[in-house]
Amino acid sequence: MFTYFHNLAIYKIISRFILLSLVCISPQLAFADEKPAIKFGVLSIAQPSRIFDKWQPFANYMSEALNQPVEIIVPRGFGKMKKAITKGEVDFFYINSHVFYRLTQKDIAVAVAQMKNIAGGITSRSEVFVKRDSGIKKVMDLKGKSIAYVSPMGAGGYVAPRASLNQSGLNSGVDSKEVFTKNLSNSIHGVLLGDYDAGTMCGVNYKLMSQKIKTGDLIVINVSEPYPENVIGARASLSKNVIERFKEIVLNMPKNPKGVALLAEMKSMKIQSFVKYDKKSEALTKSLLKISRI
C-alpha cells in the first residue's frame, strides 16, 4: 500500500512538472512558429502619422489574407527608401512611378501591381493653376514667375508638369523659379495667398483637394501629357513565390467583399483598385524625364 501511494505521489509531482514546463515552453514555440513580418514601405509627402492611419487597414487586410504579419514602414525620402530596399529592410512598397523607375534602373525593384485611380485610369495628367485675377493666361506668362511644385521626386508633382512647361517653351527653373511645397494644400493655399504665382499637381488630386479647399478663385492654364500612376513594388531579391502570392491577393481585392470595403476607404488616396502592371509605363516615364531634363 505504501509503495502504491508513494509511486502515486511521485507521478503527480512529475505530471505537474511536465505541465508547468509545457506552459512555459508553449509561448516560445508559438513565437518560433510565427512567420516573420512582411515590411510594407510607403513613400509619401504626408506626415508619418497620417500615412499609418491611411495604410494600416491595408496592412491588416494583407496580414489576414497572407496569414502573416504585415508592418507599415515609412522611409522619409527616396534615399532612405532605396537604402531600406537594398538592405532588405523593406519587402514591398507603394511609390510613385518616377521613384519606381529610378529603382528599376538600379535593378533592386520589380513591379507587383499598378494603381488604377478613381477616374478609372492607370495614368493621370498634371495641371498648372494660377489665380483667376493674376493676369497669367498662358504658360509663357510664367516667365520670371514662381511655380510651386509638390516634390522634386514627384511624378505628377514635378516630372510631368515640368515636361509640359518645357514643351510649351518655358525652361522651368531657368525662365521661372521652382519652389517645392511638399504638401498639396500648401501649394493651393500658397497660390491663393499670392506666395507663388502658379502651382501644379496631379489633376485628380486637384479635384480631390477642391472638395476641401475653395478653389473658385483659381483657373487651370496648362494640362500635361499622361504620366503613370503609383506602383506597388517589391525588392528584387525577394522570393518569387512570396511576390506572386502578394500580387494575387492585391489584384483580387475587387473580388473579395472585405477587399471591396477596403478599396472604398482608399478612394481618398485617389485609389480605385490595383491592376496588372503595364511595362510600357517605364518607357513613358523615361520619355517624360528626358523632356523635363531632370
GUNU-681610 format. One record per residue (C-alpha): x, y, z. Coordinates in nm, 4 decimals, m for minus. Layout:
N
+----------+----------+----------+
:       px :       py :       pz :
+----------+----------+----------+
:        X :        Y :        Z :
...
+----------+----------+----------+
This chain:
294
+----------+----------+----------+
:       px :       py :       pz :
+----------+----------+----------+
:   0.0000 :   0.0000 :   0.0000 :
:   0.2793 :   0.2357 :   0.0944 :
:   0.4539 :   0.1684 :  m0.2324 :
:   0.1341 :   0.2441 :  m0.4295 :
:   0.0768 :   0.5816 :  m0.2606 :
:   0.4455 :   0.6628 :  m0.2791 :
:   0.4503 :   0.5970 :  m0.6556 :
:   0.1257 :   0.7940 :  m0.6979 :
:   0.2775 :   1.0973 :  m0.5239 :
:   0.5855 :   1.0815 :  m0.7422 :
:   0.3639 :   1.0500 :  m1.0522 :
:   0.1677 :   1.3623 :  m0.9517 :
:   0.4873 :   1.5602 :  m0.8956 :
:   0.6275 :   1.4564 :  m1.2326 :
:   0.2967 :   1.5347 :  m1.4048 :
:   0.2851 :   1.8845 :  m1.2557 :
:   0.6441 :   1.9439 :  m1.3593 :
:   0.5692 :   1.8410 :  m1.7171 :
:   0.2554 :   2.0566 :  m1.7251 :
:   0.4418 :   2.3613 :  m1.5951 :
:   0.7196 :   2.3016 :  m1.8460 :
:   0.4703 :   2.2924 :  m2.1327 :
:   0.3055 :   2.6120 :  m2.0127 :
:   0.6396 :   2.7878 :  m2.0062 :
:   0.7612 :   2.6490 :  m2.3374 :
:   0.4416 :   2.6810 :  m2.5453 :
:   0.4544 :   3.0621 :  m2.5869 :
:   0.8116 :   3.0262 :  m2.7122 :
:   0.7013 :   2.7547 :  m2.9541 :
:   0.4160 :   2.9749 :  m3.0784 :
:   0.6581 :   3.2637 :  m3.1279 :
:   0.9012 :   3.0387 :  m3.3107 :
:   0.6256 :   2.9128 :  m3.5414 :
:   0.5014 :   3.2641 :  m3.6229 :
:   0.6136 :   3.3851 :  m3.9646 :
:   0.8345 :   3.6944 :  m3.9734 :
:   0.6559 :   4.0185 :  m4.0516 :
:   0.6445 :   4.1434 :  m4.4090 :
:   0.7631 :   4.5043 :  m4.4231 :
:   0.5481 :   4.7286 :  m4.6424 :
:   0.7050 :   5.0662 :  m4.7124 :
:   0.5077 :   5.3751 :  m4.8109 :
:   0.6862 :   5.6714 :  m4.9665 :
:   0.4694 :   5.9791 :  m4.9287 :
:   0.4940 :   6.3519 :  m4.8608 :
:   0.2260 :   6.3159 :  m4.5913 :
:   0.3039 :   6.3092 :  m4.2205 :
:   0.4005 :   5.9616 :  m4.0876 :
:   0.1022 :   5.9540 :  m3.8519 :
:  m0.1344 :   6.0160 :  m4.1442 :
:   0.0405 :   5.7523 :  m4.3558 :
:  m0.0003 :   5.4923 :  m4.0815 :
:  m0.3640 :   5.5892 :  m4.0366 :
:  m0.4366 :   5.5579 :  m4.4095 :
:  m0.2421 :   5.2376 :  m4.4758 :
:  m0.2957 :   5.0318 :  m4.1596 :
:  m0.6273 :   4.8882 :  m4.2883 :
:  m0.4417 :   4.7647 :  m4.5987 :
:  m0.1736 :   4.6066 :  m4.3778 :
:  m0.4435 :   4.4385 :  m4.1697 :
:  m0.6152 :   4.3056 :  m4.4818 :
:  m0.2919 :   4.1646 :  m4.6227 :
:  m0.1947 :   4.0158 :  m4.2857 :
:  m0.5211 :   3.8231 :  m4.2700 :
:  m0.5010 :   3.7091 :  m4.6327 :
:  m0.1373 :   3.6015 :  m4.6063 :
:  m0.1711 :   3.4603 :  m4.2548 :
:   0.1438 :   3.6548 :  m4.1803 :
:   0.2048 :   3.9887 :  m4.0072 :
:   0.2421 :   4.2922 :  m4.2349 :
:   0.4011 :   4.6040 :  m4.0867 :
:   0.3962 :   4.9562 :  m4.2279 :
:   0.7365 :   5.1211 :  m4.2718 :
:   0.7689 :   5.4898 :  m4.3589 :
:   1.1117 :   5.5801 :  m4.5009 :
:   1.1344 :   5.9570 :  m4.5361 :
:   1.2615 :   6.0339 :  m4.8837 :
:   1.3856 :   5.8500 :  m5.1894 :
:   1.7343 :   5.7914 :  m5.0473 :
:   1.6076 :   5.6212 :  m4.7337 :
:   1.3598 :   5.4091 :  m4.9282 :
:   1.6325 :   5.2968 :  m5.1675 :
:   1.8623 :   5.2132 :  m4.8747 :
:   1.5875 :   5.0195 :  m4.6933 :
:   1.5140 :   4.8131 :  m5.0054 :
:   1.8813 :   4.7451 :  m5.0704 :
:   1.9349 :   4.6282 :  m4.7122 :
:   1.6239 :   4.4097 :  m4.7168 :
:   1.4538 :   4.6231 :  m4.4516 :
:   1.1519 :   4.6695 :  m4.6801 :
:   0.9883 :   4.3857 :  m4.8758 :
:   0.7032 :   4.5557 :  m5.0615 :
:   0.6388 :   4.9250 :  m5.1131 :
:   0.3977 :   5.1826 :  m5.2545 :
:   0.5723 :   5.4560 :  m5.4525 :
:   0.5158 :   5.6913 :  m5.7449 :
:   0.6147 :   5.5893 :  m6.0976 :
:   0.9139 :   5.8237 :  m6.1091 :
:   1.0705 :   5.6740 :  m5.7961 :
:   0.9885 :   5.3219 :  m5.9161 :
:   1.1622 :   5.3899 :  m6.2481 :
:   1.4720 :   5.5100 :  m6.0636 :
:   1.4763 :   5.1907 :  m5.8567 :
:   1.4372 :   4.9658 :  m6.1600 :
:   1.7404 :   5.1331 :  m6.3144 :
:   1.9372 :   5.0049 :  m6.0157 :
:   1.7871 :   4.6542 :  m6.0563 :
:   1.6618 :   4.6497 :  m5.6985 :
:   1.2848 :   4.6656 :  m5.7608 :
:   1.0229 :   4.4695 :  m5.9531 :
:   0.6587 :   4.5568 :  m6.0176 :
:   0.3728 :   4.3898 :  m5.8300 :
:   0.0739 :   4.5989 :  m5.9373 :
:  m0.0256 :   4.9434 :  m6.0561 :
:  m0.2790 :   5.1745 :  m5.9068 :
:  m0.5969 :   5.2492 :  m6.1020 :
:  m0.7158 :   5.5919 :  m5.9948 :
:  m1.0712 :   5.6937 :  m5.9112 :
:  m1.1051 :   5.8344 :  m6.2628 :
:  m1.0579 :   5.4793 :  m6.3901 :
:  m0.7116 :   5.5149 :  m6.5439 :
:  m0.3578 :   5.3933 :  m6.4784 :
:  m0.2294 :   5.7316 :  m6.5923 :
:  m0.3047 :   6.0866 :  m6.4830 :
:  m0.2305 :   6.4359 :  m6.6102 :
:  m0.0920 :   6.7242 :  m6.4080 :
:  m0.2445 :   7.0704 :  m6.4094 :
:  m0.0883 :   7.4140 :  m6.3712 :
:  m0.3155 :   7.6596 :  m6.1916 :
:  m0.2984 :   8.0324 :  m6.1164 :
:  m0.5204 :   8.2943 :  m5.9537 :
:  m0.8016 :   8.3955 :  m6.1824 :
:  m0.7150 :   8.7672 :  m6.1478 :
:  m0.3363 :   8.7202 :  m6.1798 :
:  m0.3248 :   8.8217 :  m6.5455 :
:  m0.1498 :   8.4926 :  m6.6253 :
:  m0.3333 :   8.3280 :  m6.9141 :
:  m0.0746 :   8.1020 :  m7.0757 :
:   0.2486 :   7.9198 :  m6.9952 :
:   0.4854 :   8.1863 :  m7.1291 :
:   0.3226 :   8.4393 :  m6.8951 :
:   0.5021 :   8.2472 :  m6.6171 :
:   0.8417 :   8.3709 :  m6.7320 :
:   1.0113 :   8.5307 :  m6.4333 :
:   0.7404 :   8.3961 :  m6.2023 :
:   0.7477 :   8.1382 :  m5.9204 :
:   0.5960 :   7.7937 :  m5.9684 :
:   0.5071 :   7.5708 :  m5.6737 :
:   0.5759 :   7.2021 :  m5.7329 :
:   0.4971 :   6.9384 :  m5.4726 :
:   0.8191 :   6.7350 :  m5.4578 :
:   1.1374 :   6.7005 :  m5.6682 :
:   1.0807 :   6.3221 :  m5.6765 :
:   0.7142 :   6.3515 :  m5.7730 :
:   0.5747 :   6.2083 :  m6.0952 :
:   0.2593 :   6.4191 :  m6.1153 :
:   0.4014 :   6.6767 :  m5.8762 :
:   0.7145 :   6.7549 :  m6.0770 :
:   0.8230 :   6.5384 :  m6.3730 :
:   0.5033 :   6.5590 :  m6.5810 :
:   0.4246 :   6.9300 :  m6.5285 :
:   0.7866 :   7.0364 :  m6.5796 :
:   0.7969 :   6.8367 :  m6.9042 :
:   0.4754 :   7.0047 :  m7.0166 :
:   0.6061 :   7.3536 :  m6.9399 :
:   0.9306 :   7.2785 :  m7.1245 :
:   0.7323 :   7.1588 :  m7.4266 :
:   0.5382 :   7.4856 :  m7.4181 :
:   0.8604 :   7.6878 :  m7.4369 :
:   0.9197 :   7.7694 :  m7.0697 :
:   1.2515 :   7.6405 :  m6.9347 :
:   1.1343 :   7.5692 :  m6.5808 :
:   1.3960 :   7.6521 :  m6.3203 :
:   1.5712 :   7.8908 :  m6.5605 :
:   1.2918 :   8.1051 :  m6.7016 :
:   1.0975 :   8.0661 :  m6.3775 :
:   1.1657 :   7.9976 :  m6.0123 :
:   1.0920 :   7.6495 :  m5.8765 :
:   0.9592 :   7.6039 :  m5.5220 :
:   0.8784 :   7.2709 :  m5.3535 :
:   0.5949 :   7.2837 :  m5.1017 :
:   0.5923 :   6.9097 :  m5.0070 :
:   0.2210 :   6.9412 :  m4.9459 :
:  m0.0811 :   6.9599 :  m5.1768 :
:  m0.2728 :   7.2047 :  m4.9619 :
:   0.0356 :   7.4257 :  m4.9219 :
:   0.0594 :   7.4561 :  m5.2995 :
:  m0.3052 :   7.5578 :  m5.3366 :
:  m0.3067 :   7.7939 :  m5.0382 :
:   0.0260 :   7.9421 :  m5.1496 :
:  m0.1171 :   8.0405 :  m5.4881 :
:  m0.4409 :   8.1687 :  m5.3348 :
:  m0.2432 :   8.3840 :  m5.0895 :
:  m0.0040 :   8.5109 :  m5.3556 :
:   0.3065 :   8.3378 :  m5.2161 :
:   0.3535 :   8.1660 :  m5.5537 :
:   0.2420 :   8.2763 :  m5.8969 :
:   0.1415 :   7.9248 :  m6.0033 :
:   0.1064 :   7.5762 :  m5.8633 :
:   0.0913 :   7.2335 :  m6.0152 :
:  m0.0213 :   6.8857 :  m5.9136 :
:  m0.1994 :   6.5772 :  m6.0397 :
:  m0.5369 :   6.6727 :  m6.1858 :
:  m0.7183 :   6.4017 :  m5.9887 :
:  m0.5596 :   6.5250 :  m5.6665 :
:  m0.6539 :   6.8822 :  m5.7599 :
:  m1.0180 :   6.7766 :  m5.7857 :
:  m0.9990 :   6.5926 :  m5.4534 :
:  m0.8400 :   6.8955 :  m5.2862 :
:  m1.1087 :   7.1202 :  m5.4367 :
:  m1.3593 :   6.9331 :  m5.2208 :
:  m1.1716 :   7.0545 :  m4.9119 :
:  m1.0405 :   7.3935 :  m5.0233 :
:  m1.2337 :   7.6594 :  m5.2156 :
:  m1.0550 :   7.6830 :  m5.5493 :
:  m1.3071 :   7.9034 :  m5.7297 :
:  m1.0508 :   8.1839 :  m5.7480 :
:  m0.8103 :   7.9583 :  m5.9386 :
:  m0.8000 :   7.8633 :  m6.3069 :
:  m0.6045 :   7.5892 :  m6.4862 :
:  m0.3831 :   7.7190 :  m6.7687 :
:  m0.1959 :   7.4027 :  m6.8685 :
:  m0.2504 :   7.0258 :  m6.8654 :
:   0.0396 :   6.7830 :  m6.9015 :
:   0.0769 :   6.4699 :  m7.1083 :
:  m0.0209 :   6.1468 :  m6.9243 :
:   0.2167 :   6.0042 :  m6.6662 :
:   0.1928 :   5.6580 :  m6.4999 :
:   0.0135 :   5.6195 :  m6.1692 :
:   0.1682 :   5.4883 :  m5.8471 :
:   0.3082 :   5.1379 :  m5.8196 :
:   0.3212 :   4.8594 :  m5.5634 :
:   0.6680 :   4.7127 :  m5.5994 :
:   0.8833 :   4.4511 :  m5.4313 :
:   1.2545 :   4.4276 :  m5.3721 :
:   1.4097 :   4.2203 :  m5.6487 :
:   1.5831 :   3.9862 :  m5.4029 :
:   1.2541 :   3.8711 :  m5.2512 :
:   1.1316 :   3.5169 :  m5.3194 :
:   0.9275 :   3.4958 :  m5.6403 :
:   0.6701 :   3.2792 :  m5.4625 :
:   0.6207 :   3.5460 :  m5.1964 :
:   0.5858 :   3.8166 :  m5.4612 :
:   0.3334 :   3.6162 :  m5.6634 :
:   0.1230 :   3.5398 :  m5.3560 :
:   0.1185 :   3.9076 :  m5.2553 :
:   0.0328 :   4.0089 :  m5.6125 :
:  m0.2523 :   3.7597 :  m5.6330 :
:  m0.4156 :   3.8938 :  m5.3183 :
:  m0.3780 :   4.2590 :  m5.4236 :
:  m0.5150 :   4.2053 :  m5.7739 :
:  m0.8134 :   4.0083 :  m5.6426 :
:  m0.9249 :   4.2697 :  m5.3897 :
:  m1.2277 :   4.3695 :  m5.6053 :
:  m1.3478 :   4.0074 :  m5.5905 :
:  m1.3360 :   3.9919 :  m5.2109 :
:  m1.6119 :   4.1650 :  m5.0060 :
:  m1.3551 :   4.2785 :  m4.7494 :
:  m1.1324 :   4.3972 :  m5.0309 :
:  m1.4171 :   4.5955 :  m5.1845 :
:  m1.4845 :   4.7636 :  m4.8492 :
:  m1.1156 :   4.8464 :  m4.8091 :
:  m1.0884 :   4.9930 :  m5.1588 :
:  m1.3873 :   5.2147 :  m5.0832 :
:  m1.1878 :   5.3621 :  m4.7934 :
:  m0.8834 :   5.4155 :  m5.0156 :
:  m1.0641 :   5.6474 :  m5.2563 :
:  m0.9457 :   5.9446 :  m5.0522 :
:  m0.5959 :   5.8489 :  m5.1728 :
:  m0.7351 :   5.8517 :  m5.5313 :
:  m0.7120 :   5.4700 :  m5.5385 :
:  m0.9905 :   5.2762 :  m5.7098 :
:  m0.8105 :   4.9425 :  m5.7278 :
:  m0.4831 :   4.7754 :  m5.8198 :
:  m0.4294 :   4.6194 :  m6.1622 :
:  m0.1615 :   4.4300 :  m6.3504 :
:   0.1479 :   4.6430 :  m6.4071 :
:   0.1957 :   4.7747 :  m6.7599 :
:   0.5636 :   4.7594 :  m6.8582 :
:   0.5031 :   5.0440 :  m7.1045 :
:   0.4804 :   5.2751 :  m6.8038 :
:   0.8581 :   5.2758 :  m6.7716 :
:   0.9035 :   5.3959 :  m7.1304 :
:   0.6527 :   5.6746 :  m7.0638 :
:   0.8388 :   5.7845 :  m6.7509 :
:   1.1712 :   5.7708 :  m6.9345 :
:   1.0312 :   5.9955 :  m7.2073 :
:   0.8929 :   6.2482 :  m6.9579 :
:   1.2254 :   6.2611 :  m6.7728 :
:   1.4055 :   6.3361 :  m7.0990 :
:   1.1680 :   6.6166 :  m7.1891 :
:   1.1701 :   6.7618 :  m6.8386 :
:   1.5513 :   6.7495 :  m6.8321 :
:   1.5606 :   6.6216 :  m6.4744 :
+----------+----------+----------+
